[in-house]
C-alpha cells in the first residue's frame, strides 16, 4: 500500500489518478482549493484524505504535507498535477497573466515539492511525478507563456532527478499530449484579454482551433491515469515519460529539427571554444 499526495485532485488527471490509486488499495491525499469538490468527485472513502490546498501558498503546502504524514505515516508518491493554461500570443499576455500562471505552474510545484521532500528524504524513498506537457518539450504559437512554465518544470525535474536519485527518490516529468479532459475549458485555460490583429494567422488561429479541439482530443485520460498508477511501481523510472502519440511525434520532429541545426551550424557552434594558439 502506497500513499499518494495529489494536487489539483478535484478534476482532470488528478481526480482520475486518485480514483485508480484508491481502487488498487492505496491511500490518497487529494488536495484542491475546495476539498468539497474532491468529495463530490470521488466520494467518501476510508483511504481518502481530502485537503484544502492552494499550491501558491507555501505555508498551506507545508501544513498539508504534515497532515498527510500524520494521517497515513508517509508520502510515497507526489503527483504535482495542479496547473492551468494560458492561450494567446506572447506579446498579448499581460504581466499579471504571466505572473499568475507562473505562480501556480512553477512556484506552486516548488512549494509542494519542498514541503514533501523532507519526509521522503527521511525515509530514503519516494516518487515525484511532475505533470509537464507536450508544451514542455516544444513551444507553439498561442501557448508560448504556458509552454515556458512547462519548460521550467522539465528543467526542475531533470535537476531533481539527479539530486535525489542517490537518496532513493525518483523524479519524472510526465509529458501528456492532448487528452480529452477539461484542459481547454475556461476552468483550466485562461485566454489573454488582449488581441493583436498581426497574430491572427498564428496565435489567433490557435485560439479558434482550441475551441474546435475541446473534448475531441485523441488522448484517453483514463488510460493515462492507469499508466501513472502502474508507473509508480516501475523500477529505475526515466526522467521523462511522454504520453500520447502526438507527444511522441512532437519529440521525434524536434529531434530531427535539432539534428538539422547541428549539421548546418556545427562549425559555427564549435568555433567559439578556446584553441591552443589562443
C-alpha positions as CSV (number, residue, x, y, z in Angstrom):
1,X,0.0,0.0,0.0
2,X,1.3,3.4,-1.0
3,X,0.3,6.9,0.0
4,X,-0.3,9.4,-2.8
5,X,-0.3,13.1,-2.4
6,X,-2.0,14.6,-5.4
7,X,-2.5,18.3,-6.2
8,X,-5.4,19.5,-8.3
9,X,-7.3,16.3,-7.4
10,X,-10.8,17.5,-7.9
11,X,-10.8,17.0,-11.7
12,X,-8.7,16.1,-14.8
13,X,-5.7,13.8,-14.4
14,X,-5.6,14.4,-10.7
15,X,-9.1,13.0,-10.0
16,X,-8.7,10.1,-12.3
17,X,-5.4,9.1,-10.9
18,X,-6.8,9.4,-7.4
19,X,-9.7,7.1,-8.3
20,X,-7.4,4.4,-9.8
21,X,-5.0,4.6,-6.8
22,X,-7.9,4.1,-4.4
23,X,-9.3,1.2,-6.4
24,X,-6.0,-0.6,-6.2
25,X,-5.9,-0.2,-2.4
26,X,-3.6,2.8,-2.0
27,X,-4.1,5.8,0.3
28,X,-4.7,9.1,-1.4
29,X,-4.3,12.6,0.0
30,X,-6.3,14.5,-2.6
31,X,-5.8,18.3,-2.5
32,X,-7.7,21.1,-4.1
33,X,-8.6,24.7,-3.4
34,X,-12.0,23.4,-2.4
35,X,-11.8,20.0,-0.8
36,X,-15.6,19.6,-1.1
37,X,-15.1,19.3,-4.8
38,X,-12.8,16.3,-4.2
39,X,-15.5,14.6,-2.2
40,X,-18.1,15.4,-4.8
41,X,-15.9,13.8,-7.5
42,X,-14.5,10.8,-5.5
43,X,-17.0,10.3,-2.7
44,X,-16.3,9.4,0.9
45,X,-13.6,6.7,1.3
46,X,-11.7,5.4,4.4
47,X,-8.3,5.7,2.5
48,X,-9.1,9.2,1.1
49,X,-8.0,12.4,2.8
50,X,-9.3,15.5,1.0
51,X,-7.3,18.6,2.0
52,X,-7.6,22.3,1.1
53,X,-4.5,23.4,-0.7
54,X,-3.8,26.5,-2.8
55,X,-0.4,25.5,-4.2
56,X,0.7,29.1,-4.3
57,X,0.5,29.3,-0.5
58,X,3.8,27.8,0.8
59,X,2.7,27.6,4.4
60,X,-0.5,25.8,3.5
61,X,1.5,23.3,1.4
62,X,3.7,22.5,4.4
63,X,0.6,22.1,6.6
64,X,-0.9,19.8,4.0
65,X,2.2,17.6,3.8
66,X,2.4,17.4,7.6
67,X,-1.3,16.4,7.7
68,X,-0.7,13.7,5.1
69,X,2.1,12.2,7.1
70,X,0.2,12.5,10.4
71,X,-2.7,10.6,8.9
72,X,-1.1,8.0,6.8
73,X,2.5,7.9,8.0
74,X,4.3,8.8,4.8
75,X,4.1,10.3,1.4
76,X,5.3,7.7,-1.1
77,X,4.2,9.3,-4.4
78,X,3.8,13.1,-5.0
79,X,1.8,13.9,-8.1
80,X,2.3,17.6,-8.9
81,X,-0.8,18.0,-11.1
82,X,-2.2,21.4,-10.3
83,X,-1.9,23.9,-13.1
84,X,-3.6,25.7,-15.9
85,X,-3.0,27.0,-19.4
86,X,-2.7,30.4,-20.9
87,X,-3.7,30.9,-24.5
88,X,-2.6,33.9,-26.5
89,X,0.5,35.3,-28.3
90,X,3.4,36.1,-26.0
91,X,3.1,39.8,-26.7
92,X,-0.6,39.6,-26.0
93,X,-0.1,38.2,-22.4
94,X,-0.2,40.9,-19.7
95,X,2.4,40.9,-16.9
96,X,-0.3,39.8,-14.4
97,X,-1.5,36.9,-16.7
98,X,2.1,35.7,-16.9
99,X,2.7,36.0,-13.2
100,X,-0.5,34.2,-12.4
101,X,0.3,31.1,-14.5
102,X,3.9,31.0,-13.2
103,X,2.7,31.3,-9.6
104,X,0.7,28.1,-10.0
105,X,2.6,26.0,-12.6
106,X,6.1,26.7,-11.4
107,X,6.2,28.3,-7.9
108,X,3.3,26.2,-6.8
109,X,5.0,23.0,-7.9
110,X,8.1,24.1,-6.0
111,X,6.1,24.9,-2.9
112,X,4.6,21.4,-2.7
113,X,7.8,19.7,-3.7
114,X,9.8,21.4,-0.9
115,X,7.0,20.6,1.6
116,X,7.0,16.9,0.7
117,X,10.7,16.2,0.3
118,X,11.8,16.3,4.0
119,X,9.5,13.3,4.6
120,X,10.8,11.4,1.6
121,X,14.4,12.2,2.4
122,X,13.9,10.9,6.0
123,X,12.8,7.6,4.7
124,X,15.2,7.5,1.7
125,X,12.3,6.5,-0.6
126,X,9.7,8.2,-2.8
127,X,8.5,9.1,-6.3
128,X,7.8,12.6,-7.6
129,X,5.7,12.8,-10.8
130,X,5.6,16.3,-12.2
131,X,2.9,16.9,-14.8
132,X,4.6,18.7,-17.7
133,X,3.2,18.7,-21.2
134,X,3.9,18.3,-24.9
135,X,4.5,22.0,-24.5
136,X,7.3,21.3,-22.1
137,X,9.3,19.8,-24.9
138,X,8.4,22.2,-27.7
139,X,6.9,25.7,-27.8
140,X,4.0,26.5,-30.1
141,X,2.2,29.6,-31.2
142,X,-0.5,30.7,-28.8
143,X,0.9,28.7,-26.0
144,X,4.3,30.3,-25.6
145,X,3.9,31.5,-22.0
146,X,2.2,28.3,-20.9
147,X,5.0,26.2,-22.6
148,X,7.6,28.3,-20.8
149,X,6.2,27.2,-17.5
150,X,6.4,23.6,-18.5
151,X,9.9,24.1,-19.8
152,X,10.7,25.2,-16.3
153,X,9.0,22.1,-14.9
154,X,11.2,20.0,-17.2
155,X,14.4,21.7,-16.1
156,X,13.5,21.3,-12.4
157,X,12.6,17.7,-12.9
158,X,15.9,16.9,-14.6
159,X,17.9,18.6,-11.8
160,X,15.8,16.9,-9.1
161,X,16.2,13.6,-10.8
162,X,20.0,13.8,-10.4
163,X,19.9,15.4,-7.0
164,X,17.5,12.9,-5.4
165,X,18.5,9.6,-7.1
166,X,21.3,9.0,-4.5
167,X,18.6,9.4,-1.8
168,X,16.3,6.7,-3.2
169,X,13.8,9.3,-4.6
170,X,12.9,9.1,-8.3
171,X,11.6,12.1,-10.3
172,X,9.9,12.0,-13.6
173,X,8.4,14.7,-15.8
174,X,5.1,13.4,-17.3
175,X,4.5,14.8,-20.8
176,X,0.9,14.4,-21.9
177,X,-0.2,15.4,-25.3
178,X,-3.7,16.5,-26.0
179,X,-6.1,14.4,-23.8
180,X,-9.8,14.6,-23.5
181,X,-10.0,16.4,-20.2
182,X,-11.4,19.8,-19.4
183,X,-8.0,21.5,-20.0
184,X,-9.4,23.6,-22.8
185,X,-12.4,24.6,-20.8
186,X,-12.5,28.0,-19.1
187,X,-11.9,26.3,-15.7
188,X,-8.4,25.2,-16.8
189,X,-7.5,27.5,-19.6
190,X,-7.1,31.3,-19.3
191,X,-7.2,33.3,-22.5
192,X,-5.3,36.6,-22.8
193,X,-7.6,39.5,-22.8
194,X,-5.6,41.4,-25.4
195,X,-5.8,40.5,-29.1
196,X,-3.4,41.9,-31.7
197,X,-4.5,41.5,-35.3
198,X,-1.0,40.9,-36.6
199,X,-1.1,37.5,-34.9
200,X,-4.4,36.4,-36.4
201,X,-2.6,33.8,-38.7
202,X,-0.6,32.3,-35.8
203,X,-1.7,32.6,-32.2
204,X,-5.1,33.9,-33.3
205,X,-5.7,30.8,-35.4
206,X,-4.8,28.6,-32.5
207,X,-7.5,30.3,-30.4
208,X,-10.0,29.2,-32.9
209,X,-8.6,25.6,-33.2
210,X,-8.6,25.2,-29.4
211,X,-12.4,25.7,-29.4
212,X,-12.9,23.0,-32.1
213,X,-10.5,20.6,-30.4
214,X,-12.1,20.8,-26.9
215,X,-13.3,17.4,-25.8
216,X,-12.3,15.9,-29.1
217,X,-8.7,15.3,-28.2
218,X,-7.3,11.8,-29.1
219,X,-5.8,11.1,-25.7
220,X,-7.8,8.9,-23.3
221,X,-7.3,10.4,-19.7
222,X,-8.5,7.2,-18.0
223,X,-5.7,5.2,-19.8
224,X,-3.2,7.9,-18.7
225,X,-4.4,7.6,-15.0
226,X,-3.9,3.8,-15.2
227,X,-0.4,4.2,-16.7
228,X,0.6,6.7,-13.9
229,X,-0.5,4.4,-11.1
230,X,1.3,1.4,-12.7
231,X,4.4,3.7,-13.4
232,X,4.7,4.4,-9.6
233,X,6.0,0.9,-9.2
234,X,8.3,0.9,-12.3
235,X,11.9,0.1,-11.4
236,X,14.5,2.7,-12.5
237,X,11.9,5.1,-13.9
238,X,13.1,7.5,-16.6
239,X,13.5,11.3,-16.2
240,X,10.6,11.9,-18.6
241,X,7.6,9.9,-19.7
242,X,6.0,11.0,-23.0
243,X,2.3,10.0,-23.1
244,X,0.2,10.2,-26.3
245,X,1.1,9.6,-29.9
246,X,1.1,13.4,-30.5
247,X,3.8,13.9,-27.9
248,X,5.9,11.1,-29.4
249,X,5.6,12.7,-32.9
250,X,6.4,16.1,-31.5
251,X,9.6,14.8,-29.8
252,X,10.7,13.0,-32.9
253,X,10.1,16.1,-35.0
254,X,12.1,18.3,-32.7
255,X,14.9,15.8,-32.6
256,X,15.1,15.8,-36.4
257,X,15.0,19.6,-36.5
258,X,17.7,19.9,-33.8
259,X,19.9,17.4,-35.7
260,X,19.5,19.5,-38.9
261,X,20.5,22.7,-37.0
262,X,23.6,20.9,-35.6
263,X,24.5,19.6,-39.1
264,X,24.1,23.1,-40.7
265,X,25.8,25.1,-37.9
266,X,28.2,22.7,-36.3
267,X,31.3,24.6,-37.5
268,X,30.0,27.9,-36.1
269,X,28.9,26.2,-32.9
270,X,32.3,24.7,-32.1
271,X,34.3,27.7,-33.3
272,X,33.7,29.6,-30.0
273,X,35.9,27.2,-27.9
274,X,39.4,28.2,-26.8
275,X,42.1,26.8,-29.0
276,X,45.8,26.2,-28.1
277,X,47.0,29.1,-30.1
278,X,44.7,31.5,-28.3
